[in-house]
């Protein structure tokens, strides 16, 4: 014999209300936890600025021997500019024979 359990409308509303209260309590706890994180003080490490080496010799266009060297210099300077977001000056070019 199978027992049938019938819930009335008031039982369903009571279960729904309890569930909604639990959800809002959890959300309130999460919101409170997140808002308290701004009072957590994290000390930033102070790093000494990198020493800038003085430029020894400027390069002229006559130092560049061929198109490949010019392209390599331009690509290297563009890539380094994108990395540091400051003005870039090519100091030396050296041909690597492989």
N, C-alpha and C positions, 0 to 999 in steps of 0.2 A: 504494500500500500504506500503510495507517494503522498507525503504531506505537502500541501500547498501553503506557502506563506505569502500573505497579501499585505503589502505596505500601503498605508493610507497616504493621502496627499500631505498631511501634516508631518508624517514620518519622513517623507522625501524632502520636504522643506527644511526640517530640522537637520538632516544629514547634509544638505547643500549649504546651509548657513554655517554649520560647523566646519565644513571643508573650506569655505570662503574665508572664514576667520583664520584658520591655520595658514592658508596661503598668504594672507596679508601680514600676519605676524612674521612669517619667514622673510617676506619682502622688506618689511620694516627693519628686521635685524640686519639684512644685507645692506640696506641703505645706510643704517647707522654705522655699520662697520666701515663702509667706504668713506663716509663723511669724517670718521675719526682718523683715517689714514693721513689726512693733511696735517695733523698735529704730530705725527711721527717725524722726528727730525733725523735726517740722514746727512752726515757731514760729507761735503765734497772734498775729494783729495786735491790739494793744491799742487800743481805741477809747475816746475820751473820752465820758463820759456826756452825754446831751443835756441842755441847760439847760431847766429847767422855768420857764415864764413864770408870774409870779404872776397869780392870778385877780383880775380887776379888779372885776367886778360879778356878783353872783348873780342868777339869773333866778327870778322868781316865776311862779306859775301865771297871774297877771293879764297877764303879758307875752305869753302865747300867745293869738293872736287867734281861731283857728278849729281845727276838728278836723284838718284837713290839716297844719297846723303842728305839732300835738301828735303826730300819727302820724309825721311826718318826724323830729321830735326823738327819739322813742322808737326808731325804726328806726336812725337814725344812732348813737345811743348804744349800742344792742345790737351793731351792726356793729363799732364801734370797740372795744367790750369784747372781742369775739371776736378781734379783731386783736392787742390788746396784753395781754390776760389780766390786767388790773388794773382797779381801780375807775375809773369814768368819771364826769365831772361836766360837764354842758352849760354852757358859758360864755356863748355868745351864739347867737341865732337871727336869721337875716336872711332876709327874703322876697325871692326872686328873681322878678322879673316877666319873663315871656318872650313 
